[in-house]
Amino acid sequence: MNTADIRGMTDDQLKDELLKLKKEQFNLRFQGASGQLENTARIRQVRRTIARIKTAQTARTAQAKKGS
C-alpha cells in the first residue's frame, strides 16, 4: 500500500486498515518467535505501512484544526 492509496481513504477506512495491520503485526511477531515466519521482510512492510497511516491521520487532524 502506497501513500496515494492511504490519502484516498476515509477516516473510517484508515482506522479499519490500521486495526487490521496491527493484528497482522501481532501475528507476525508470534510467528517469528516460534520460528514459523517465512517472509521476514513482511514485518518491515507492515510496520512502515502503519507509520504511513498514522502520519496521514495526524496530517488530517492538523489540517482540520488549522481550517477551523
VORO-721967 format. One record per atom (N, C-alpha, C, O): atom name; y, z, x. Coordinates in nm, 3 decimals, always signed. Layout:
N
+------+---------+---------+---------+
! atom !       y !       z !       x !
+------+---------+---------+---------+
!   CA !       Y !       Z !       X !
...
+------+---------+---------+---------+
END
This chain:
68
+------+---------+---------+---------+
! atom !       y !       z !       x !
+------+---------+---------+---------+
!    N !  -0.117 !  +0.000 !  +0.085 !
!   CA !  +0.000 !  +0.000 !  +0.000 !
!    C !  +0.124 !  +0.000 !  +0.090 !
!    O !  +0.137 !  +0.081 !  +0.181 !
!    N !  +0.214 !  -0.093 !  +0.061 !
!   CA !  +0.332 !  -0.102 !  +0.144 !
!    C !  +0.454 !  -0.046 !  +0.071 !
!    O !  +0.446 !  -0.005 !  -0.045 !
!    N !  +0.564 !  -0.044 !  +0.140 !
!   CA !  +0.686 !  +0.018 !  +0.088 !
!    C !  +0.738 !  -0.053 !  -0.036 !
!    O !  +0.787 !  +0.011 !  -0.129 !
!    N !  +0.727 !  -0.186 !  -0.039 !
!   CA !  +0.774 !  -0.261 !  -0.156 !
!    C !  +0.695 !  -0.224 !  -0.281 !
!    O !  +0.751 !  -0.213 !  -0.390 !
!    N !  +0.564 !  -0.204 !  -0.266 !
!   CA !  +0.481 !  -0.162 !  -0.379 !
!    C !  +0.524 !  -0.025 !  -0.430 !
!    O !  +0.531 !  -0.002 !  -0.551 !
!    N !  +0.553 !  +0.064 !  -0.339 !
!   CA !  +0.592 !  +0.200 !  -0.375 !
!    C !  +0.727 !  +0.201 !  -0.445 !
!    O !  +0.745 !  +0.272 !  -0.544 !
!    N !  +0.820 !  +0.122 !  -0.396 !
!   CA !  +0.952 !  +0.117 !  -0.459 !
!    C !  +0.945 !  +0.061 !  -0.601 !
!    O !  +1.028 !  +0.095 !  -0.685 !
!    N !  +0.848 !  -0.025 !  -0.628 !
!   CA !  +0.833 !  -0.084 !  -0.760 !
!    C !  +0.769 !  +0.006 !  -0.863 !
!    O !  +0.766 !  -0.028 !  -0.981 !
!    N !  +0.718 !  +0.121 !  -0.820 !
!   CA !  +0.651 !  +0.213 !  -0.911 !
!    C !  +0.751 !  +0.304 !  -0.982 !
!    O !  +0.860 !  +0.331 !  -0.932 !
!    N !  +0.710 !  +0.352 !  -1.099 !
!   CA !  +0.790 !  +0.450 !  -1.171 !
!    C !  +0.763 !  +0.589 !  -1.113 !
!    O !  +0.673 !  +0.606 !  -1.031 !
!    N !  +0.841 !  +0.687 !  -1.155 !
!   CA !  +0.823 !  +0.823 !  -1.105 !
!    C !  +0.684 !  +0.877 !  -1.142 !
!    O !  +0.619 !  +0.943 !  -1.060 !
!    N !  +0.640 !  +0.850 !  -1.264 !
!   CA !  +0.508 !  +0.898 !  -1.306 !
!    C !  +0.397 !  +0.832 !  -1.227 !
!    O !  +0.298 !  +0.896 !  -1.191 !
!    N !  +0.411 !  +0.703 !  -1.200 !
!   CA !  +0.311 !  +0.634 !  -1.121 !
!    C !  +0.305 !  +0.689 !  -0.979 !
!    O !  +0.197 !  +0.701 !  -0.921 !
!    N !  +0.421 !  +0.723 !  -0.924 !
!   CA !  +0.423 !  +0.781 !  -0.790 !
!    C !  +0.353 !  +0.916 !  -0.786 !
!    O !  +0.279 !  +0.947 !  -0.692 !
!    N !  +0.376 !  +0.997 !  -0.890 !
!   CA !  +0.310 !  +1.128 !  -0.896 !
!    C !  +0.159 !  +1.113 !  -0.905 !
!    O !  +0.084 !  +1.184 !  -0.839 !
!    N !  +0.115 !  +1.019 !  -0.988 !
!   CA !  -0.029 !  +0.995 !  -1.004 !
!    C !  -0.091 !  +0.945 !  -0.874 !
!    O !  -0.199 !  +0.990 !  -0.835 !
!    N !  -0.024 !  +0.852 !  -0.808 !
!   CA !  -0.075 !  +0.797 !  -0.683 !
!    C !  -0.079 !  +0.905 !  -0.575 !
!    O !  -0.173 !  +0.910 !  -0.496 !
!    N !  +0.023 !  +0.990 !  -0.571 !
!   CA !  +0.026 !  +1.098 !  -0.473 !
!    C !  -0.090 !  +1.195 !  -0.495 !
!    O !  -0.155 !  +1.238 !  -0.399 !
!    N !  -0.116 !  +1.228 !  -0.620 !
!   CA !  -0.227 !  +1.317 !  -0.652 !
!    C !  -0.360 !  +1.254 !  -0.611 !
!    O !  -0.446 !  +1.321 !  -0.554 !
!    N !  -0.377 !  +1.126 !  -0.639 !
!   CA !  -0.499 !  +1.055 !  -0.604 !
!    C !  -0.519 !  +1.053 !  -0.452 !
!    O !  -0.630 !  +1.075 !  -0.404 !
!    N !  -0.412 !  +1.028 !  -0.378 !
!   CA !  -0.422 !  +1.022 !  -0.233 !
!    C !  -0.449 !  +1.159 !  -0.171 !
!    O !  -0.521 !  +1.169 !  -0.072 !
!    N !  -0.392 !  +1.263 !  -0.229 !
!   CA !  -0.419 !  +1.398 !  -0.177 !
!    C !  -0.565 !  +1.436 !  -0.198 !
!    O !  -0.626 !  +1.501 !  -0.112 !
!    N !  -0.622 !  +1.395 !  -0.311 !
!   CA !  -0.765 !  +1.420 !  -0.335 !
!    C !  -0.850 !  +1.343 !  -0.235 !
!    O !  -0.949 !  +1.395 !  -0.183 !
!    N !  -0.810 !  +1.218 !  -0.210 !
!   CA !  -0.884 !  +1.138 !  -0.112 !
!    C !  -0.874 !  +1.199 !  +0.027 !
!    O !  -0.973 !  +1.203 !  +0.100 !
!    N !  -0.756 !  +1.247 !  +0.063 !
!   CA !  -0.737 !  +1.311 !  +0.193 !
!    C !  -0.826 !  +1.434 !  +0.206 !
!    O !  -0.886 !  +1.457 !  +0.310 !
!    N !  -0.834 !  +1.512 !  +0.099 !
!   CA !  -0.919 !  +1.631 !  +0.099 !
!    C !  -1.065 !  +1.591 !  +0.123 !
!    O !  -1.135 !  +1.653 !  +0.203 !
!    N !  -1.110 !  +1.489 !  +0.051 !
!   CA !  -1.249 !  +1.444 !  +0.067 !
!    C !  -1.274 !  +1.387 !  +0.206 !
!    O !  -1.382 !  +1.407 !  +0.262 !
!    N !  -1.178 !  +1.316 !  +0.261 !
!   CA !  -1.194 !  +1.261 !  +0.395 !
!    C !  -1.205 !  +1.371 !  +0.500 !
!    O !  -1.281 !  +1.360 !  +0.596 !
!    N !  -1.127 !  +1.479 !  +0.482 !
!   CA !  -1.137 !  +1.591 !  +0.576 !
!    C !  -1.275 !  +1.653 !  +0.572 !
!    O !  -1.331 !  +1.688 !  +0.677 !
!    N !  -1.332 !  +1.668 !  +0.453 !
!   CA !  -1.466 !  +1.725 !  +0.443 !
!    C !  -1.569 !  +1.633 !  +0.505 !
!    O !  -1.661 !  +1.678 !  +0.573 !
!    N !  -1.555 !  +1.503 !  +0.482 !
!   CA !  -1.649 !  +1.408 !  +0.542 !
!    C !  -1.640 !  +1.412 !  +0.694 !
!    O !  -1.741 !  +1.403 !  +0.763 !
!    N !  -1.519 !  +1.425 !  +0.745 !
!   CA !  -1.502 !  +1.432 !  +0.890 !
!    C !  -1.563 !  +1.558 !  +0.948 !
!    O !  -1.623 !  +1.555 !  +1.056 !
!    N !  -1.549 !  +1.668 !  +0.878 !
!   CA !  -1.603 !  +1.795 !  +0.927 !
!    C !  -1.755 !  +1.796 !  +0.925 !
!    O !  -1.819 !  +1.859 !  +1.010 !
!    N !  -1.813 !  +1.727 !  +0.828 !
!   CA !  -1.959 !  +1.726 !  +0.816 !
!    C !  -2.022 !  +1.609 !  +0.891 !
!    O !  -2.145 !  +1.595 !  +0.892 !
!    N !  -1.940 !  +1.526 !  +0.954 !
!   CA !  -1.993 !  +1.416 !  +1.034 !
!    C !  -2.033 !  +1.295 !  +0.952 !
!    O !  -2.105 !  +1.209 !  +1.003 !
!    N !  -1.988 !  +1.284 !  +0.829 !
!   CA !  -2.025 !  +1.172 !  +0.744 !
!    C !  -1.918 !  +1.064 !  +0.736 !
!    O !  -1.938 !  +0.962 !  +0.670 !
!    N !  -1.806 !  +1.086 !  +0.800 !
!   CA !  -1.694 !  +0.992 !  +0.791 !
!    C !  -1.720 !  +0.871 !  +0.880 !
!    O !  -1.740 !  +0.885 !  +1.001 !
!    N !  -1.719 !  +0.752 !  +0.819 !
!   CA !  -1.744 !  +0.631 !  +0.895 !
!    C !  -1.613 !  +0.565 !  +0.939 !
!    O !  -1.603 !  +0.517 !  +1.052 !
!    N !  -1.514 !  +0.561 !  +0.850 !
!   CA !  -1.388 !  +0.495 !  +0.881 !
!    C !  -1.282 !  +0.600 !  +0.911 !
!    O !  -1.212 !  +0.648 !  +0.821 !
!    N !  -1.271 !  +0.636 !  +1.037 !
!   CA !  -1.178 !  +0.742 !  +1.076 !
!    C !  -1.033 !  +0.698 !  +1.062 !
!    O !  -0.945 !  +0.783 !  +1.050 !
!    N !  -1.006 !  +0.569 !  +1.065 !
!   CA !  -0.869 !  +0.520 !  +1.052 !
!    C !  -0.815 !  +0.542 !  +0.911 !
!    O !  -0.693 !  +0.543 !  +0.892 !
!    N !  -0.902 !  +0.560 !  +0.814 !
!   CA !  -0.859 !  +0.579 !  +0.676 !
!    C !  -0.777 !  +0.707 !  +0.662 !
!    O !  -0.685 !  +0.713 !  +0.579 !
!    N !  -0.808 !  +0.810 !  +0.740 !
!   CA !  -0.733 !  +0.935 !  +0.736 !
!    C !  -0.586 !  +0.908 !  +0.768 !
!    O !  -0.497 !  +0.959 !  +0.700 !
!    N !  -0.562 !  +0.831 !  +0.871 !
!   CA !  -0.426 !  +0.798 !  +0.913 !
!    C !  -0.355 !  +0.715 !  +0.807 !
!    O !  -0.237 !  +0.737 !  +0.778 !
!    N !  -0.426 !  +0.619 !  +0.748 !
!   CA !  -0.366 !  +0.535 !  +0.644 !
!    C !  -0.324 !  +0.617 !  +0.523 !
!    O !  -0.215 !  +0.598 !  +0.470 !
!    N !  -0.410 !  +0.708 !  +0.482 !
!   CA !  -0.380 !  +0.791 !  +0.365 !
!    C !  -0.262 !  +0.883 !  +0.395 !
!    O !  -0.173 !  +0.898 !  +0.312 !
!    N !  -0.261 !  +0.943 !  +0.512 !
!   CA !  -0.153 !  +1.034 !  +0.549 !
!    C !  -0.018 !  +0.961 !  +0.550 !
!    O !  +0.082 !  +1.015 !  +0.503 !
!    N !  -0.016 !  +0.841 !  +0.603 !
!   CA !  +0.109 !  +0.765 !  +0.609 !
!    C !  +0.154 !  +0.717 !  +0.471 !
!    O !  +0.273 !  +0.712 !  +0.443 !
!    N !  +0.059 !  +0.682 !  +0.386 !
!   CA !  +0.095 !  +0.641 !  +0.250 !
!    C !  +0.153 !  +0.759 !  +0.173 !
!    O !  +0.247 !  +0.742 !  +0.096 !
!    N !  +0.096 !  +0.878 !  +0.192 !
!   CA !  +0.150 !  +0.998 !  +0.130 !
!    C !  +0.295 !  +1.019 !  +0.176 !
!    O !  +0.382 !  +1.051 !  +0.095 !
!    N !  +0.319 !  +1.002 !  +0.304 !
!   CA !  +0.455 !  +1.018 !  +0.356 !
!    C !  +0.551 !  +0.916 !  +0.297 !
!    O !  +0.665 !  +0.949 !  +0.266 !
!    N !  +0.504 !  +0.792 !  +0.280 !
!   CA !  +0.589 !  +0.689 !  +0.220 !
!    C !  +0.626 !  +0.725 !  +0.076 !
!    O !  +0.741 !  +0.708 !  +0.035 !
!    N !  +0.529 !  +0.774 !  +0.001 !
!   CA !  +0.554 !  +0.812 !  -0.138 !
!    C !  +0.653 !  +0.927 !  -0.145 !
!    O !  +0.746 !  +0.925 !  -0.227 !
!    N !  +0.634 !  +1.028 !  -0.061 !
!   CA !  +0.725 !  +1.142 !  -0.061 !
!    C !  +0.866 !  +1.100 !  -0.021 !
!    O !  +0.963 !  +1.152 !  -0.075 !
!    N !  +0.877 !  +1.008 !  +0.073 !
!   CA !  +1.008 !  +0.958 !  +0.115 !
!    C !  +1.076 !  +0.886 !  -0.001 !
!    O !  +1.196 !  +0.904 !  -0.023 !
!    N !  +1.001 !  +0.805 !  -0.074 !
!   CA !  +1.057 !  +0.733 !  -0.188 !
!    C !  +1.102 !  +0.831 !  -0.297 !
!    O !  +1.208 !  +0.812 !  -0.358 !
!    N !  +1.024 !  +0.934 !  -0.320 !
!   CA !  +1.062 !  +1.034 !  -0.420 !
!    C !  +1.190 !  +1.107 !  -0.380 !
!    O !  +1.277 !  +1.129 !  -0.463 !
!    N !  +1.201 !  +1.143 !  -0.253 !
!   CA !  +1.320 !  +1.211 !  -0.204 !
!    C !  +1.443 !  +1.121 !  -0.214 !
!    O !  +1.551 !  +1.167 !  -0.252 !
!    N !  +1.426 !  +0.994 !  -0.181 !
!   CA !  +1.537 !  +0.900 !  -0.190 !
!    C !  +1.584 !  +0.884 !  -0.334 !
!    O !  +1.704 !  +0.876 !  -0.361 !
!    N !  +1.490 !  +0.879 !  -0.427 !
!   CA !  +1.527 !  +0.866 !  -0.569 !
!    C !  +1.600 !  +0.991 !  -0.617 !
!    O !  +1.696 !  +0.980 !  -0.693 !
!    N !  +1.556 !  +1.105 !  -0.575 !
!   CA !  +1.621 !  +1.230 !  -0.614 !
!    C !  +1.764 !  +1.235 !  -0.559 !
!    O !  +1.857 !  +1.273 !  -0.629 !
!    N !  +1.781 !  +1.195 !  -0.433 !
!   CA !  +1.913 !  +1.194 !  -0.372 !
!    C !  +2.004 !  +1.093 !  -0.442 !
!    O !  +2.122 !  +1.118 !  -0.462 !
!    N !  +1.947 !  +0.979 !  -0.478 !
!   CA !  +2.026 !  +0.877 !  -0.547 !
!    C !  +2.070 !  +0.925 !  -0.684 !
!    O !  +2.181 !  +0.898 !  -0.728 !
!    N !  +1.981 !  +0.996 !  -0.752 !
!   CA !  +2.014 !  +1.048 !  -0.885 !
!    C !  +2.125 !  +1.153 !  -0.876 !
!    O !  +2.215 !  +1.155 !  -0.960 !
!    N !  +2.120 !  +1.238 !  -0.775 !
!   CA !  +2.225 !  +1.339 !  -0.758 !
!    C !  +2.358 !  +1.275 !  -0.720 !
!    O !  +2.464 !  +1.318 !  -0.765 !
!    N !  +2.350 !  +1.173 !  -0.637 !
!   CA !  +2.470 !  +1.104 !  -0.594 !
!    C !  +2.536 !  +1.028 !  -0.710 !
!    O !  +2.658 !  +1.018 !  -0.718 !
!    N !  +2.454 !  +0.974 !  -0.797 !
!   CA !  +2.504 !  +0.896 !  -0.909 !
!    C !  +2.566 !  +0.978 !  -1.020 !
!    O !  +2.650 !  +0.928 !  -1.095 !
!    N !  +2.526 !  +1.104 !  -1.030 !
!   CA !  +2.582 !  +1.187 !  -1.140 !
!    C !  +2.696 !  +1.274 !  -1.098 !
!    O !  +2.750 !  +1.348 !  -1.181 !
+------+---------+---------+---------+
END
